[in-house]
């Protein structure tokens, strides 16, 4: 083993101020094709975003899930296709980011017990929803066929159980092997990987993927030779990555993630058509794509786009919000950022339920910040320090929230009633106005030159009658909504409201809450104190997890619900420290802790029998059905799954009898592994490591190779151990010496000059000197004419607007916001001369024509 240190050189008003993150797209190159041969992107060239990243970190579970069971396209047919999809996804990220020093891939390993409760809930829910979907499809299929509807033949195929994406399964073991091959191939064959140090932390290494990455960063930055100006880029879909990035206090930290597009159409699970859900399926025949349905299997699939989130800009916004004058102690912005991260835990995280009075959609974070700025003068200091909580100061915050709880609950009820009233009024206006849909069939307007040519008019009198009948009956099953032309609008009154027995807006809410949620009387002070103590321990555990690493693998919050803020009294002495030297579960033990019985096929036979056998001593851990408490929400996925908590001692006692039944392969999968480091032959450390392991030189003769149809990779792969630190070592949550803060991108002088109207706007992209180019009218006409037909909206010739409308700033495309995205991207183009840039764009578009995608305009700028 080698041990060395690499010198690696939100819905509230506050969140709304940097919601531009989700609109700020960046440029990247795409591979080209020549005579049917794909030419890869040259990642050795400078990054087209005019920024060079040092380290790229991949939270692999955010890649594995969409590649194995995508929601917006056909699923892979087998495991081989899944692996290829994962390879292509990583390639695309590498092409965009182009790291120059480190690529770190982290797959979720065995999680701390605090996280297992959420994993257990998710997997039980997924199993239950999957079984319900199968039953619904069977029932609705029979109903549709009985009504004379048409449905395609039911395909008999094995359903992919996403629960296999859990440490200890054969799938995860195969994935690790495939990733090792992939890394070896890229280090040998891709010039952009040549000098990159690659780390692989697979599912056998304990810890969540993003926290293994954070632990790596913490340990590297604590080294004396660490470059404090390293530019990090982290890829992942979890919302807490923003908090984790802020917790590093690295000045150059960027998050790349898939662009979230709400209300993306999903095909019906029964007929495969877009525009309706399975419960609204009427079994109508699919419209032909082309005269002879020749385009049925060739409809363009939009490639997923990515966005960058620059945390240095978020820090600028936080500086505006958190800076306080006239404090009785020196103001430290880094400490205030840590306090802000801590306060966000109260609105919910993966380890603790949110406090009943704090909902993020109701401005809970702004409320907490306001209270924090009012109370901090009394606290005498900050709430946290290096990941440790000052509980006596937190209590002042909770008391202030507790005073407002009664008014918060009443206002929540008023807002909810107001929303329902507005929805009823809107529905009434829509009924009076008549149906707002386009007709279908032979009278539908068709775009000239489109694939679908209109059929000759037949029986026009009957068709006119049907159209008039539909216009008089908006809820008719013959409307276009049921035919899939438009998704049916959600009716807030169509489903009965869930019964709310707590009624937090009425007097006696605390008594009803504890009786309904915990089955105890509110006068039971000892029980309420026990719940608060567990929650306080959880707050300390989560903050330590973010800033220092896992404080205890055994601790978890043993309740389904949180206490009230007003219950936080005398909390200073409620917590001392966590149990030392705890160990994570073994992989198969975690499977037994989080899997439902329906996923027992991923476990050894004698182990899975413990999930289903009536004689099993732990059969109660695996209920076939369980209640979901909506807890004031409307949808089941928002509710609380009331599953029994796993008793670790009982589980281990039951497993002791079946451990001897494990095969050697299963014993291997049940073992904890290590990180690996991969170096290509061109890497400066390659010869150094090779000399440490070389015993004697061995040559492979040409005669031996003549019979083999294979490839040989030259690389070095060794186990990697992070730098070790003594017990009690504290990683400092502060900016490092010599760290250079990026140039501010907000414009306070513009804000002041404008009379405090509007909001501060940062630059687009990474280059503060980039100028915006505006295309003239002829350029827009040429671009609109040559765009891929798959990019055009249905029913109009081009998504390019009238040039005069663009310059006036009042153009709104008739079919969504596709063109606003086009405008943003074209305005970002670097130029020395507007007409020169426009001319180059026109030439490139004319050359690529149908293959050009809007997002490929990067190539024009290089």
N, C-alpha and C positions, 0 to 999 in steps of 0.2 A: 504494500500500500504506500502511496505517496502522500505526504502531508506537506503542503506548501501554500503560500498566499500569493495569489495572482495580483500583480500591480495593474489592475484594470483601470487603464486611463479612460335648482331642484324644485318645485311647484310653489315656493314661497317668493315674496318680493325679492329677497336676497338672491335666491337661485335664478329668478327671472332676469336678473341683471347680467348673468353670463349664460343665458340660454342660447346665445349665438354660437356656443360650442357646437351645438348639434346642427348648425347651418354652415359651419366652416369646413368645407371640403378641401382636400389637397390633391396634388398632382402626382401621378405615377405613370410609368411607361408600361406598355403591354408588348408581349411578344408578337413577332410578325410571322407570316407564312410565305414561303417561296416555293412554288411548284409542289404544294402539298406538304412541304417539310417545315415544321415549326422552328423558327429561329428564336432562341431564348433571349431574355433581356440581359444586357451587359451590366451586371451589378457592380463592376469595378469602376464605372463612370460615376461622376458626382451625383448626389441625390438631387432630383429635379425640384425638390422643395427648398433648395438652397440652404439646407441644414444637414450636418453630418451627425449621425447617431453613433455612439460608441457601443452601447450594450442594448440588445433586444431580449426581452424576457417574454416567454409565451406561457400563459396559464392554459395548459393544453386541454383541460376539460371543456373550456369554451370553444375549442376547435373540434374536439371529438364528437360532441353531441350533434351539432348541425351537420357534420359530415356523415354520420351514421344514420340519422333519422331526420332529414331536412323537412321543413314544413312547407316550403314554397316550390318544391320540385320533386321529381320522382326519386324515391329512395334507392340506394345502391342494392343490387340484386344479391350480393353475397359479401363475405368478409373481405375478399380480395379487392373488390371495388371500393369498399369503405377505406381500406388502407391507402389506395391510390388517391382518393378524395382528400384524405388527411395530408398526404405528401404535397398535393397541388395547393392546398390551402396554405401550408407553411411556405412553399415556394413563393406564393403571391405576397405574403407578408414580408418575406425576405427581400423581394424585389422592390417593395414600397419603402421599407425602412433602411435597408442596406447597412446593417451594423458593421463596424470596422474592427471591433475587438472581441466581443463576447456575444454568443447566442446561448441562452439558458432556457431549456424546455423542462417544465415542471408539471407532472401529472399528479392529481390528488392521490395521496397515499392514505393510510389509516388516519382517521381524523381524531382529534380530542373528543372525549366523551361529551363535552358541551355542544359539539357540532352534531354528534350522532343522533340526537333527538330530532333535529330538523331533517337529517338524511332519512331517518326512519319514517317520519311523517310524509316526506315526498315520495318515497318508494311505495309505501302502503297506499297512498292516494293514487299513484300511477297505476298500480295493479288493480285497484278498485275501479278506476275510470276506464281502464282497458277492458275489463270484463263487462262493464255496463255498456260500453260502445259496441261490443260484439253482440250483446243481446238486443240493443236498439237497432242495429243494422239488420238483424234477422227479422225483428218484428216489423220494421218499416218496409223492408223489402216485400214481405208477404202482403202488407196493406196496399202498397203501390201496385203490385201485380194483380191483386183482386180488383182494383179499380180500373184495370186495363192499361196501366202505364207500362212504359218500356224501360228496362234497366239492362245494362251490359251483363254478360254472364259473370257469375261470381268466380273470382280467381281463387284457387286453393293454393295458398302460399303460407309459409311459416312466418309468423309475426315476430319481428325483432323486438326482443325485450331489452329496453334501454337500461334496465337494472343491472345488466352485465357490465356496465361501465362503473364498476366498483372494485377496489383492490381485492385481490385473491381469486378472481375468476380467470378461466382459461383465456377469455378474450383479452383481458388486460395483459396477461403474460405474452400472448402473441403480438399485441401492439408494441410492447417493449422491444421484442426481437425485431419487428419490422422497422421501428424507429432507429435502432442501431444500424441496420442495413442502410437506411435512408441517409443517415449522417455520414456513413463511410462513403457512400456513392457521391454525395455532394462535395465532400472534402477532396475527393480525387478528381472530380469532373467539372466542378463549377468554379471558375476563377474567382468569383466574388467571395467564396468561402475560404480561400486559400490561407489567409492569415487570421482567420477567426477561431477563437477558442470556443468549443461547443461543450456545454454541460447537459447531461440528461439525468433528471431525477424522476425515475419511473414510479409506478404505483407501489412498488415494494418498499419505497422510502417513506417513513411516516410523515404525516403533515399534509395540510391542504396546499394545493399548488401555489396560490398567491402568497401564502405565508412562508413557504419554503423559499420563494423568491425574495421576500422581505428579509428573511433571516440571512440569506446570502449577501444582500446589500449592506445590512447592518454590520456584519462581520468584516466585510471588505473595507468599509469606510472607517472602521476602528483601527485599521492598520496604518502605521506611520507613513508608508509610501503610497497611500491612496491618493488618486487625483481628485480633488474636491470639485472639479469642473467637468467631471464625467457626464456625458449626456445619455440619460436613460430613456428607454422606450418600452413600455409594458403593454402587452396585448391581453385583453380580457373583457368579459361582458359584465362582470359583477359590479354593482354600484359602489361597493365598499373599496374598490381600487383607488378611487379618488382620495378617500380618507387615508388609505395605506400610503399612497404617494406623498401626501402632505406630511405624514408621520416620519418620513425619511429625512426631511429638511434638506433634501438635495435641491440645489437651485435650478437644475436643468432636468426636469422630469416630465415626460410626455406620455399620455395614454393613447393608444390606437385601438379603436373598436369598430365593429360594424355599425353602419348608420341605421338607427332605428326608424322604421317607417310604419307608423300606426295604420291600423285598418287595412293591412295588406290582404288582398283576396285569397282565400283558401278554397281549394276544390271540395265539393261535396264528397263525403266519405262513402257515399252510395253510388252515385252516377258519375262522379269525377268532374262535373261541370262547375264553373265559377258562378258566383252571384247568389247562392243560397246555402243554408246550412242543411244538415241531414234531416232535421225535423220538418223542414219546409219542402223537401224533395217531392216532386209530383210525377217523376218518371217520364218527363217529356224527352223526345228524341233530340239528340245533339245536332246543332246546326252544322252544315257542311262548311269546311274550311277550303274554299276553292270550288271550282265547278265539279270536280270529281273527288273532292275531299282529299286532294293530294297534299294539302298543307296541314293535315291533322296532327302529324307527329313532328312537324318542323317549326312550330311556333317559337319565336325568339324568347329565350329566358334571360332576364336581366341579371347581370353579374352583380354580386354584392359589393356595395361601395363602403368605404371606410372613412372615418373622421379621426382627426387628432384632437386631443384635449390637452392644452398646455397648462400645467399646474402653476407655472410662474405667473400667468395672467390671473388665475384664480387667487393667488396670493395677493395680487394687487387689489382685487376687489375686497378681499378679507381685510387688508390693511385699511381700506376706507371705512369698513364697517366696525372694526374692532379697536382702532386707535382711540385712546382715551387720554384726556389732559387732566392735570391737577390731581394725579393719583398720589396717595401717601407713600408710594414706593415707585422705583424706576419702572417705566413701561418697557416691556420686552415683547416685541411682536411675535417671536418664535414661541414663547410661552402662551400667548393668547391664541395662537393657532392650535396648539395642543389642547387648550381648554375648549375651543370650538369643536374640535374632533370629538372630544369627550361628551359634550352636550348633545351631539347628534346621536349618541347611543340611546338616549331616552326616547327617541321616536321610533326605535326598533332596529334590530340587527339580527344576525343569524343565530344568536345565542340567548337572547332575552326577548320576551314580548314587550311591546311598547307600553308606556303608562297610559291608562284609559283617557286621561285628559290631554294627551299630546298626540295629535295627528298631523303628519307632515303637510297634508293637503290643506289644513286649516291655518297654516303659518306658524307651526310649533317652533321651528328653528328661529324665526324672527322673534317670537315671544321669548324664547330662552335667551337670545342675545340681548334683548332689551332688559330683561331681568338681570342678566349677568353684569351689564354695564351700570345698572343702578346699585347692585349689591356689592360689587367688587370693592367699593370704598370701605365697606364694613368688614370685608373678609380679611383685609390686611395682606393679601397676596393672591396668587393664582390658585386655581383648583387642582392643578396637576403639576408634576415635575418628573420628567424622564419616564413616564408611564406609571407613576405611582400617584394615588388619589389622596387629596387632603379632605377627609370626610367631614370635618367640622365646617369647612367652607361650602361643601356641596349641600349640606343641610340647609344653609341659608337660601340657596337657590330653590330647593324643594319646598321650603316653607312659603316662599313667594308664589310658586306655582299652586300650592295647595290652597292658598287664600282665594285664588281666582277660579278654582275648579268648578264651583257651583255655577258661576256665570258662563264658563266655557261650555258646560253641558247644555245649558238653556239656549245659548246662541247656536250650538250645533243643531238642536232640534228646530229652531226657527229657520236656519239656513236650509235644512232638509225639507221642511214644509214649503218654503219659498221655491225651492227647486222643483218640487212636485207640482206646485201650482203653475209655474211657468211652463212645464212640460204639458200639462193638461190644456192650457190655453193655446200652446203651439199646435197640439194635436187637433184642437177644435178649429183653428184657423186653416190648417191643412185640409180638413174635411170640407170646409166651406169653399176653399179654393179649387178643389177637385184634384184628381190624380196628377202628379208631376212626373210623368214618365214618357219615354218615347215609345211609339208603337213598334211592334216587331212584325216579321212576315214580309209579304210582298210589297207593302206600302212603306217600308222603312227606307229613309234616305240613305243612299250609298255614296261613298267617296269615289270620284272618278279615278280609274286606274287601280282600284283596290282588288284584293284577291277574290272577294265574294261578289260575283256579278248577280244583279237582281233577276229573279225569275219572271217570266211573262205573267201578266195579270190574268188570273183565272177566277171566274165567279165573283166579280167585283161587288155585286149587290149583296151577296152573303157576307163577304169580308167587311163591307161598310156597316152591315148590321151588327156584326160581332164587335167592331170597334166602338160603335155607339153604345152597345150594351156594357162594354168594359168601362167606358167613361162615366156611366151612370152608377157603376158599382165598384168603388175603389178597392173593396176588399175581396173582389172576385178571385177565385182560384185560377181564372184564365188570364189574369193580368200578367204583364211582363215580369213582375217581381217574382212570381212563382216559376216563370220559365227560365230564370237565371240571368235576365238582362240587367237586373239591378238588385242589390242586396236589400232585403226588406228592412225598413227602419225599425230600430229597437223601440218597442213600446213600453214605457216605464210602468204603465198600468196593466200590462197584459198578464203579469204574474202576481199572485198574491204576496203581500208584504210578509216577511218572516215575523213571527211573534217575538216581541221583545218583552221579556218578563222583568228586566232590570229597570228600565225607564229612568235613565240617569238624569233626565231633565225634571223629574218630580222629587218632592221631598221624600226622604227615606231611601235615597239611592244607594248609600253605602251599605245599609242593612240588607237590601235586596241583592246587591252585588256579591257580598260574601256568602249569602245563603245560596244563591243560584250557582255561583262559580266554584265555591270551595265547600259548600254544605256545612258551614259553621256560622255561629251567631256573631254579629259584629262586636258584641261585648266580650268576645274571647280575645283579650289583649295578647295573651301569650302566643296564640296562633298568628295573629296579624304581625306581631313582632318577628316571628319565625319566617314569615314570607318576606318581610322587609329585609331581614338579615341575609336571606338567600339572594335577594336582588342586589343588595349592596356588595356581597361577595362577587356576584356576577359582573357588576360594574368594574370592580377592581381587576377581575380576571380578564375581561375583554380589553381594558386599557393596557394591561401588562402584555397581553397577546399581541397587540398592535405595535408596542414599542420595545419589548424586551424578548419576546418569544413565549412559548407555551409555559405558563407557570405551574400547571397541573394537568396531566392527561386524564385524571379521574373526575375532576369537578364538573358538575352540571347543575342547571337550575331545575329543581324537582317539582315545578308546578307548571300548569298550562297557562296561567294568567298572572298578570303583574299586580302589585298593590297600587294604592292611590298615592299621589305626591304628598297629600296631607298626612299619610301614615309614617313618613320619614322623620322620626323623632329620636333624639339621643342616639344617632347612628355612629358617632365617633368611635365608640368602643366595640362596635359590632364585628369588626374584622381585624385580625392580626396578620396572619400569613397562611399560605397554602401548604399542604402536605408536600414534603420534599421527596425527590427521587422516585416519582411515579413513572410508570412505564405505559406505553401505548398498547392497545389490544394487538393480537396477532391478526393477520388479514382474514382468515376464516372465522375468527371470533367476531370480527366486525360484521361479516356477512350474516352471522347468526343474530346480530344485534339490530340490524337495519332492514333485513329482507322480510317480506311477507312469505307465507307458505307457498304462494303461487310461483315464487322465484326460487324455490328450493332445488330446482334442477341444476343450479350452478354450484351446489354443495355436494360433498360425498354422500353416498346413500344413507349410511347410518346417521349422519348429521341431519340430513333433511327429514328423517323419520321423527326427530325430536320436535319438528314443527307441526306435524300432522297426526302423529299417533295419539290416541286418547290416553294412553298410559304414560305419556311423556310428563316429566315433572315440571316442564316449562311450557306446556301447551298454551297456557294463558297469555304468553308473550305474543302469540300469533293469531289474533282473532280474525275470523273470516269476514266479519262485518264490524263496523265501528261507527260511532256517532260523530257528526261534524257540527260543532256549535258555530252558527253564523256570527255570533258575538256582535250583533248590531250591523253586520254587513248584509249585502244582498245576494252575493254569489257564493257557491260552495267553496271555490278555490280561495276565497278570502277568509274562510272560517278557520276554526281551530279543530284539528283532528284529535279526538279524545282517545288516544292510544295509551295503554299501560306502559309505564317506564320499565326498562329492563333492569332487573336486579343482578348486578355483576357477580355476586357470590353464588347465587342460584345457578346462573349461566355456567360459570366455571365448574361448579360441582357436577352439572349434567354433562358437560363436555369431557370431563375426566374419563368417563367410561367409553367414549368413542374415539378418543385421540389415538389409541393403538391401531385403529382401522385405517389410518391414512396410508396411502401408497407413497413411495419415494417421490413421485412427481407432485403429489399433493403436499407432502412435507416441505418441498422446495417452494411451492407457491405460498405456503403458510409462514415463510421465513421473512424477516425484515432485511432489506437490501441496502445498498449504498449508492451514492451519486457516482457518475462516471464522467470523466473528462476525455474529450476526443481532440486530437491534434493531427492536422495534415502534415505531409512531409515537408512542405514549404514553411511551416511554422517555426519561429526561432527556438521554441522549447522542444521541438521534436527530437533533435539529436541528444539533448540533455537527458530526456527521459529514456530514450532508447539505450543510452550507455548505462543507465542504472539497472536495466533489466537484462542486458545482453550477456549471455554466458559464452556462446560460441557462434561464429558465423555459419549460416546454412544457406546454400544456394539451391534454387529450384532449377533443375536442368530443363532444357528445351524439349528433351525426349519425354519427360513427365508431362509437360504441358500440351504435347501434340495431340493427346487423346481427349483433352478436356475442353468442353465448350462452356467456358465460364470466364469471369473477370476476377482479377486479384487487386485488392485495394492496399495501398501503402498508407497506413495511418497508425497512430498510437492511441490506445484506449487503456486507461488506468482508473482505479478507484480514486475518488476525490474526497478529501476530508476538509471541511471548512476550518479556518483558523480557530483554535480553541482558546478559551478564556477561563480564568479561575472562577470558582463559585463566588457568587455575590458581585460579579462584575456588572457594572451598569453602563449600557450604551447611551451616550449622551444625545439628547434630542435637541440639537442646535446646529446652526450653520458651522461648517468647518472653517478653520483659518485658511486664507487664500482663496476662499470661494468667491466667485464673481457673480454678482446678481445680474441677470439679464436686463437689458435696457427696458425701461417702462414703456408700455405700449398704449396705456390709457392717456387721454388728453385732458388733464384737469383745466388747462387754460381755455379750451373750447367750451367746457361745461360752464365755467364761470362767466365767460363772455356771453354765453347764450341765456343768461339769466336763470341758471339752474333748471332750464327746460330740457326735456329729453333725458337720455341716459348716456353715460360714457361709452364710447365705442372703441374697441381695440382694433389693431391692424388685422388684415386678412393675411394669412400665411406667416412664415417665419422671418422673412426679409423686411425690415422696417423701411427700406428704400425702394421697395417695389411700387411701380406706378400702375395705375389702372388704365387699361386701353378700352376705348369705346369704338365699336365698328360703325361704319357709315351705312347708309341705306342699301347700297348695292352689295355690300358684304353680307348683310343679313339675308338679302334675297338669295344670294348664292348658297349660303349655308343652309337655309331652309329648304332650298330646292334639292340639295344633295344629301340631306340626312337620310339615314336608314329608314326604310318604310316601317320597320318595327318600332321606331321611336315616335312615329306620328300618332296623334290622337285619332280615334275613329270618328268619321263624319266630317273631317276637315282636311284640307290638302297638306298642311304643314304646321308644325308646332312653332315655327318662327313667326313673330308678331309683325304687324305692319310697322315699318321702321319709324314712321312719324309717332306712332303710339309709344314706341320704346323710348324715344327721346323726350317725350312729354311725361314719361314716368307713370302713365295711367293704364298700361295694358294689363289685362287679366285674361289668360287663356281660358277657353270655354270648358276644357276637360282637365282641371286640376292644375297643379303647380309645377309641371315638368319644365315649363319655359323659365320660371324664376330660377331654377337650378342652372339652366343653360346661361341665363344672364350672369349669374354669379361667377360661373367658371370663365366665361369670356372676358368679364371685367378684370379677372385676376391675371390675365396674360401680360407678361413682361413685354415692354415695347421700347424702342428708340424712336420709332415713327409710327403713328397710328395707321397710315395708309400702307406702309410696308408690312406691318403685322397682318393687316386685313388681307393683303395680297397673298402672303404666305399661307394663311388659313384657307383661302379659297383654293389655292393650288393643291394643298394637301387633301382637302375634302373631295375635290374633283377626282383625285387619284384614288382614294380609298372608297369613295361612294358608299355602297351599302355596308361595308365592313366598319366604317368609322363610328365609334361610340362617342358620346359627348365627353365621357370621362377620359378618353384617350388624347385630348387636346394637348397634353403635356408634351408629346413628341413634337408638336409644332413649335414649342417654345425653346427647345434645346438646340 
